Structure formats: C-alpha cells, structure tokens
Amino acid sequence: MRRWNGWGDSANDYPLKAAGRRFLTQRLGPGRPLPDATLESALARVPPSRLPEHALISRDPEQRLRHARGQSLGDWLALRAGEPEVFPDAVALPENSEQVRQLLDWARQQNCLVIPYGGGTSVAGHINPPAGERPVLTLSLARMDRLLNLNQESQLATFGAGTPGPALERQLGEHGYRLGHYPQSWELSTVGGWVASRSSGQQSMRYGRIEQLFAGGLLETPDGPLRLPTVPASSAGPDLREMVMGSEGRLGVITEVDVRISRLPAVEQFHVAFAPHWPAAVALVRRMVQERVPVSMLRLSNPQETVTQLTLAGHGLAVGALNRYLALRGNRPDEKCMITFGVTGEAQDCRHALARARRHIRAAGGVLTGQTLGRKWEQARFRSPYLRHGLWSEGYAVDTLETCVDWSRVEDTVAAIEAAIREHAGDGEQAHVFTHLSHLYAQGSSIYTTYVFRCSPDYATTRARWWAMKSAASDAIVAHGGTISHQHGVGRDHAPWLGAEKGPRGMAALGALLAHFDPEQRLNPGCLIADTTDKE
Ligand SMILES: Cc1cc2nc3c(=O)[nH]c(=O)nc-3n(C[C@H](O)[C@H](O)[C@H](O)COP(=O)(O)OP(=O)(O)OC[C@H]3O[C@@H](n4cnc5c(N)ncnc54)[C@H](O)[C@@H]3O)c2cc1C
C-alpha cells in the first residue's frame, strides 16, 4: 500500500548502510531523528468537509489526508509531523472525461476550488490545497489509467491522463512499443502530470522531454472541452500544446494524452566511466553532446556526488581499486567525477554510439569501467527515492533542486547554488551538498543539486532551515540566468521566482491566459502564479 507520509509502497525500503551512516556522521554529525506522527493522530486533525455529498466524490478523512500534500521536503515534514494544516474537502475519482466535465460543473455550483491530481509526486507544492473560504475538491485521475487507442502506423498511443509510468510502459510493451519517459518518480507519476508540469525523463537524450513526446489530447476546461489534434508538425500559428504543457492544472483537467511512441529497442546498456576532475569532465560531456554522440542518457556527477553515490551504494571495495589506479595515473582520486551513460537501439547503432563515447572519454583522460556500475544504476534508478526513508530514520533530511543554464554559465552556477545552500544551513549545522548534470543539450545543461542536512530538534526549525537553504539557492539560480525549474515545475514553492524569468510582460500574458480559461480562479489557484482572489 502507498505510504501516507513518505515515498512509494510501504513494502519497499532502502535503509542506510553502515558505510553511509559513517560517511554522514563524519560530515554532519550523528543523525537526530524527529518523532513521526501516527496515521490516527494525523486523521484526528482532518476537519469536517465543507462540501455536500455527491456520487463521484469521497469525503472520507483518510482519502483527504492522503491527497493533502505532495513530495517536497516541506510536504514530507508536514506529514511526518502529522500537521498538513489544510486538507481538501473531498476527493473525486472520475473514470472518464464525461465525469470530469460533470465534476467541473458541480464545482462551479458549489463555488469550490478544483485541484487536478495525477500521482501527487510534485516536489514544488503543486497540489497542496490553499487555505481560504472556498472549499477544495481534489480531482484525482487515478482511475483513468488505460491505453485508449494505439495507432501503430503513426506510432501514436492515447492514454487516460492518470496512467502512471509502469502501467503505461506495460500496456505499450504488450504491443512491442515504448514511450521512454522515465522521470525518477516514474513509479507513481502520471502521463497527465508529466504534461501539466513539463517533465523530463532520464533518457531524454534519446526520447526527448515530454514536450517532444506529447502529441495532443483532450483538456476539459471550465468552459468546455479543448481538443488538441495530433499533427506531426504545423506552421499554423502558435502551437496550443505549448499552452497546455506546464499549465499545472490551471487551465483545465487533461483527461486524454496522445503520445509519440517507438519500437522497443533491441539493445540497452548503461556504462560508467570516471573523468579526472570537474573542469575536464564538464568539457568532455559538453563535447559529447555538441558533437552529437548518440547516447540515450548522460549524467555527470561532480566529485562530491561521485563519492557520496559510491559510498551510499556500498561500492567501497571497487572504489578502493579505482582510486589506486587513478593515483598511479597521476590523478587525485578525490577529484574524480563519475559519468553514467546509456546506449539504446539496434545492436549496430549501440556499438557505434559506444565506440564514439569511449573515444571521447579516453581522449579526455577518462577511465572506462564497463557495465557493472551501469547495471547497478539501472537496478536502483527508481529505488533511490526510497533512500529518503533510510536517511530520515537516521535523523537526516534530504532535498533536491534543479535548473538549466547555457554552457558558459554551468560551472559558476553550480558553485553558486552549492555555496548558497552551505551558507544557509543554519543553527550552526552543515549541509552536505552535491550536484550532477543530466539532460544535456548542445546549448547548455540541466543542473541537479542534492543536499542532506541533520534535522534540528523540532519540526519548525528543521522546516525554517530547509526553506532558508532552498530560497538562497533559488535566488542564486535566477541571479545566474537559470530557469527556476528545468523539470520539477513551478507549483507554489517556485512561484516567487517565476517573474525573474518571464519578466513583467511575460507574467501579464500568462495571467491573461489563465484568466481566459478560468476567470473565477477555480482551478488550482496559487500554483504557477500567486493567488489574488481567495483571501477574504
Ligand atoms: C522522488 C522524485 C523524483 C522525481 N524525479 C523527476 C524527474 O526525474 N523528472 C521530472 O520531470 N520530475 C521529477 N519529479 C517531479 C514530479 O514527479 C513531476 O513533476 C511529475 O511530472 C508530476 O507528475 P504527477 O502525475 O505526480 O503530477 P502531480 O504531482 O499530481 O501534479 C503536478 C501538477 O500537474 C497538475 N496535473 C496533474 N495531472 C493533471 C491533469 N491530468 N490535468 C491537469 N493538470 C494535472 C497538478 O494540478 C499539479 O499542478 C520527481 C519527484 C519525486 C518525488
């Protein structure tokens, strides 16, 4: 069963190994676990619903608690403390577009807010009900989880918007196809959520971001349905799909999603190499992507991430041997940077891609270690979110943030984000900060930073320190010309920084678009652009 106050299925765990515990104790001090609230105590805080009964909604307190928060660290702390503060008044689980339509009409009659809910994996406060006079209906797409149509000739598939990653790939795999969109949240996030928050999967270098995969679909707006037709390309004015992608539930409810699919690949392998130091490693991956080496994923970990990943994964022996080898070659082992890359496709194409990748890595003084560590990465790729539990039970909190900048800014931006987090760890505490580049483009790269810190003795201080670190890092991101999000979206948490990126005219245009579809600010207000109505 899905956890109510953490990540994923309660049957799965990822405890911290002894080496990982030692590693964090050395850097941050012994962990300081905070007490977890029980489900019963959290349920006791759910107030009576302000909505009347309706055949398509549930006012059950446990459903309401389970849909009250997403997966940001702020959400995690609120749930672990048993104090999510605001709860939806009801949760709807429609089974088709017609029922979504009925619910939107009913919401208008009730003057309630509507929060479209996919997998609830938002890490930016997208689905948190706002406090206010108007009741809140969370509209979950969980029951709309099926393949509705497969057009093999055009390589298009239509899915119910609530289809999560594993169900989507299973249904396509039965016909010999794959979408290839693998965000780390793949186990729980949904195709509608990917579109609504402009998500990016780990193999975006082969399959593209959701922008390239989303071909069209159906949006139920407060005003009526909007069908986005599937044309391969068009010069007929602005593309309306662009309006829907990243709309974060504010224009309507996406009920059907048409996606571009590919044949299942014959071969897929993941390899790991090590570059001697960060500047050489950044130059290497930039060359690989600018010279279009056809890898399906490419991820470069900085030295801090390299040592952290290898230690937490328990690769101590292999790392010892690697360090001795690097030292023999005149490299400093503590400066090594791990490069994980994938090749996907026909056997011959993979051989060719691998040969080109190897040539680049060797020319940059890198060391190739083959597929062993790559296989381990593949096995753990969707398991790593469970490590949050291992860390939490030892008394450490973990959060991530991300951006994307041009190559000329990558190194300075990484340094500024990491410094901002360290400087704002607060309470005389340290933050252990590390970064990787993934989702690489010829123009620039995404930057993904993780920070681990020891909990304070109480929830309120832990939360305040988290927000101080996150805000300082977000300021650093926009000061360096980065986007406030490359893949996690804006939600409520990143909304204060959106204006720095879009500018006043851009924000006004965005506001006008939202007002056009949703003049009563009924759909997820406060998300993307701060709320201006429901304050009475
Ligand atoms: C451990 C972890 C790892 C992650 N890794 C990645 C990653 O690798 N790449 C990445 O891109 N993201 C990642 N994320 C962030 C998150 O998974 C993505 O933003 C994802 O796209 C959200 O999908 P969801 O179905 O869970 O949407 P939700 O969280 O339910 O909703 C997100 C937003 O979309 C809206 N929405 C959802 N469904 C619909 C719909 N049908 N119609 C209209 N609006 C809708 C909601 O109102 C909300 O504003 C990660 C999150 C976690 C917790």
The ligand as a Tripos MOL2 file, in Angstrom:
@<TRIPOS>MOLECULE
LIG
   53    58     1     0     0
SMALL
NO_CHARGES

@<TRIPOS>ATOM
      1 C1         11.4520   11.2050   -5.9420 C.3       1 LIG1
      2 C2         11.0370   12.1170   -7.0560 C.ar      1 LIG1
      3 C3         11.7570   12.1200   -8.2320 C.ar      1 LIG1
      4 C4         11.3650   12.9750   -9.2790 C.ar      1 LIG1
      5 N1         12.0640   12.9100  -10.4550 N.ar      1 LIG1
      6 C5         11.6630   13.6580  -11.5040 C.ar      1 LIG1
      7 C6         12.3280   13.5660  -12.7600 C.ar      1 LIG1
      8 O1         13.2820   12.7930  -12.9200 O.2       1 LIG1
      9 N2         11.8660   14.3290  -13.7860 N.ar      1 LIG1
     10 C7         10.7910   15.1440  -13.6320 C.ar      1 LIG1
     11 O2         10.3950   15.7740  -14.5970 O.2       1 LIG1
     12 N3         10.1560   15.2670  -12.4530 N.ar      1 LIG1
     13 C8         10.5490   14.5400  -11.3960 C.ar      1 LIG1
     14 N4          9.8910   14.6390  -10.2020 N.ar      1 LIG1
     15 C9          8.7830   15.5930  -10.0570 C.3       1 LIG1
     16 C10         7.3860   15.0320  -10.4290 C.3       1 LIG1
     17 O3          7.4200   13.6400  -10.4130 O.3       1 LIG1
     18 C11         6.9740   15.5470  -11.7980 C.3       1 LIG1
     19 O4          6.6750   16.9140  -11.7090 O.3       1 LIG1
     20 C12         5.7610   14.8070  -12.3980 C.3       1 LIG1
     21 O5          5.5990   15.2280  -13.7260 O.3       1 LIG1
     22 C13         4.4770   15.0250  -11.6310 C.3       1 LIG1
     23 O6          3.5220   14.0990  -12.1030 O.3       1 LIG1
     24 P1          2.2700   13.6580  -11.2180 P.3       1 LIG1
     25 O7          1.4270   12.7820  -12.0430 O.co2     1 LIG1
     26 O8          2.7280   13.1050   -9.9320 O.co2     1 LIG1
     27 O9          1.5600   15.0500  -11.0080 O.3       1 LIG1
     28 P2          1.0220   15.7310   -9.6670 P.3       1 LIG1
     29 O10         2.1460   15.8630   -8.7030 O.co2     1 LIG1
     30 O11        -0.1810   15.0440   -9.2030 O.co2     1 LIG1
     31 O12         0.6350   17.1690  -10.2230 O.3       1 LIG1
     32 C14         1.5880   18.0580  -10.7070 C.3       1 LIG1
     33 C15         0.8860   19.2700  -11.3320 C.3       1 LIG1
     34 O13         0.2330   18.8560  -12.5180 O.3       1 LIG1
     35 C16        -1.1800   19.0720  -12.4160 C.3       1 LIG1
     36 N5         -1.8180   17.9080  -13.0200 N.ar      1 LIG1
     37 C17        -1.5710   16.6080  -12.7790 C.ar      1 LIG1
     38 N6         -2.3490   15.8450  -13.5560 N.ar      1 LIG1
     39 C18        -3.1100   16.6830  -14.2920 C.ar      1 LIG1
     40 C19        -4.1090   16.5050  -15.2730 C.ar      1 LIG1
     41 N7         -4.4860   15.2950  -15.6850 N.pl3     1 LIG1
     42 N8         -4.6890   17.6110  -15.8110 N.ar      1 LIG1
     43 C20        -4.3190   18.8560  -15.4400 C.ar      1 LIG1
     44 N9         -3.3580   19.0650  -14.5150 N.ar      1 LIG1
     45 C21        -2.7750   17.9970  -13.9570 C.ar      1 LIG1
     46 C22        -1.4780   19.2350  -10.9530 C.3       1 LIG1
     47 O14        -2.6090   20.0590  -10.7270 O.3       1 LIG1
     48 C23        -0.2040   19.8720  -10.4610 C.3       1 LIG1
     49 O15        -0.2320   21.2620  -10.6710 O.3       1 LIG1
     50 C24        10.2610   13.8310   -9.1210 C.ar      1 LIG1
     51 C25         9.5360   13.7980   -7.9300 C.ar      1 LIG1
     52 C26         9.9190   12.9600   -6.9010 C.ar      1 LIG1
     53 C27         9.1190   12.9320   -5.6350 C.3       1 LIG1
@<TRIPOS>BOND
     1     1     2 1
     2     2     3 ar
     3     2    52 ar
     4     3     4 ar
     5     4     5 ar
     6     4    50 ar
     7     5     6 ar
     8     6     7 ar
     9     6    13 1
    10     7     8 2
    11     7     9 ar
    12     9    10 ar
    13    10    11 2
    14    10    12 ar
    15    12    13 ar
    16    13    14 ar
    17    14    15 1
    18    14    50 ar
    19    15    16 1
    20    16    17 1
    21    16    18 1
    22    18    19 1
    23    18    20 1
    24    20    21 1
    25    20    22 1
    26    22    23 1
    27    23    24 1
    28    24    25 2
    29    24    26 1
    30    24    27 1
    31    27    28 1
    32    28    29 2
    33    28    30 1
    34    28    31 1
    35    31    32 1
    36    32    33 1
    37    33    34 1
    38    33    48 1
    39    34    35 1
    40    35    36 1
    41    35    46 1
    42    36    37 ar
    43    36    45 ar
    44    37    38 ar
    45    38    39 ar
    46    39    40 ar
    47    39    45 ar
    48    40    41 1
    49    40    42 ar
    50    42    43 ar
    51    43    44 ar
    52    44    45 ar
    53    46    47 1
    54    46    48 1
    55    48    49 1
    56    50    51 ar
    57    51    52 ar
    58    52    53 1
@<TRIPOS>SUBSTRUCTURE
     1 LIG1         1 GROUP 0 **** ****
